[in-house]
Amino acid sequence: MAKFDLNEVTEKELVDYFRVSTRLDRAVELVDFVEQVAPDIYLVQSASKPVRYTVDVRAMTCECPDWTYRGSVNGIPCKHIMAAYLIAHRKAPQ
């Protein structure tokens, strides 16, 4: 985990770091529920609803409300984008 010198980091940077950390933890929990349906296109199960969201990992977009209302504005990917990205960029077993 990155260490912060609180004299050199802004409050916004710190808040963004923890927001991304939390989303990444949630994304890891979703990787078993990611299905590739086309090149760069994935369906990711919602963690709280019986619905799957379409994620485009090339465009870094998602149909979920979090991305629609917040992520597309602040640029922080939602957990569904992160989960699909983890699957799309996983290393092949050796």
C-alpha positions as CSV (number, residue, x, y, z in Angstrom):
1,M,0.0,0.0,0.0
2,A,1.2,3.5,-0.8
3,K,2.5,5.7,2.0
4,F,1.4,9.3,2.1
5,D,3.3,12.3,3.3
6,L,0.3,14.3,4.5
7,N,2.3,17.5,3.9
8,E,2.5,16.7,0.2
9,V,-0.9,15.3,-0.7
10,T,-4.1,17.2,-1.1
11,E,-7.3,16.2,0.7
12,K,-8.9,15.4,-2.6
13,E,-6.0,13.1,-3.6
14,L,-6.3,11.3,-0.3
15,V,-10.1,10.9,-0.6
16,D,-9.7,9.7,-4.2
17,Y,-7.1,7.1,-3.2
18,F,-9.3,5.6,-0.6
19,R,-12.3,5.7,-2.9
20,V,-10.4,3.7,-5.5
21,S,-9.0,1.3,-2.9
22,T,-12.5,0.5,-1.7
23,R,-13.8,0.0,-5.2
24,L,-10.9,-2.2,-6.1
25,D,-11.6,-4.4,-3.1
26,R,-15.2,-4.7,-4.3
27,A,-14.1,-5.3,-7.9
28,V,-12.0,-8.3,-6.7
29,E,-15.1,-9.8,-5.1
30,L,-16.9,-9.5,-8.5
31,V,-14.3,-11.1,-10.8
32,D,-16.0,-14.5,-10.7
33,F,-19.2,-12.9,-12.0
34,V,-17.7,-11.3,-15.2
35,E,-18.5,-12.7,-18.6
36,Q,-16.9,-11.6,-21.9
37,V,-19.6,-11.2,-24.6
38,A,-17.5,-9.5,-27.3
39,P,-14.1,-8.1,-27.8
40,D,-13.7,-5.5,-25.0
41,I,-17.3,-6.0,-23.9
42,Y,-18.1,-7.7,-20.6
43,L,-21.2,-8.3,-18.5
44,V,-20.7,-7.8,-14.8
45,Q,-23.1,-9.0,-12.1
46,S,-24.4,-6.3,-9.8
47,A,-23.4,-7.0,-6.2
48,S,-26.8,-5.9,-4.8
49,K,-29.4,-6.5,-7.6
50,P,-30.3,-9.4,-10.0
51,V,-28.9,-7.4,-13.0
52,R,-25.8,-7.4,-15.1
53,Y,-24.1,-4.3,-16.3
54,T,-22.5,-3.9,-19.7
55,V,-18.9,-2.7,-19.4
56,D,-16.7,-1.6,-22.3
57,V,-13.1,-1.9,-21.1
58,R,-11.7,0.0,-24.1
59,A,-13.9,3.0,-23.6
60,M,-13.9,2.5,-19.8
61,T,-17.7,2.8,-19.5
62,C,-20.4,1.0,-17.6
63,E,-24.2,1.1,-17.5
64,C,-24.4,1.1,-13.7
65,P,-25.9,4.1,-11.8
66,D,-22.6,4.8,-10.0
67,W,-20.7,5.3,-13.3
68,T,-23.6,7.1,-14.9
69,Y,-24.1,9.7,-12.2
70,R,-20.6,10.0,-10.5
71,G,-17.8,8.1,-12.2
72,S,-18.3,9.6,-15.7
73,V,-18.0,13.1,-13.9
74,N,-15.1,12.4,-11.5
75,G,-13.3,9.9,-13.7
76,I,-13.0,7.2,-11.0
77,P,-14.0,3.9,-12.5
78,C,-16.8,1.9,-10.8
79,K,-16.2,-1.6,-9.4
80,H,-17.8,-3.2,-12.5
81,I,-15.2,-1.5,-14.8
82,M,-12.4,-2.5,-12.5
83,A,-13.7,-6.1,-12.3
84,A,-13.9,-6.4,-16.1
85,Y,-10.5,-4.7,-16.5
86,L,-9.0,-7.3,-14.1
87,I,-10.4,-10.1,-16.2
88,A,-9.5,-8.5,-19.5
89,H,-5.9,-8.0,-18.5
90,R,-5.2,-11.1,-16.4
91,K,-2.1,-13.0,-17.2
92,A,-2.4,-16.4,-18.9
93,P,-1.5,-19.3,-16.6
94,Q,2.1,-20.5,-17.2
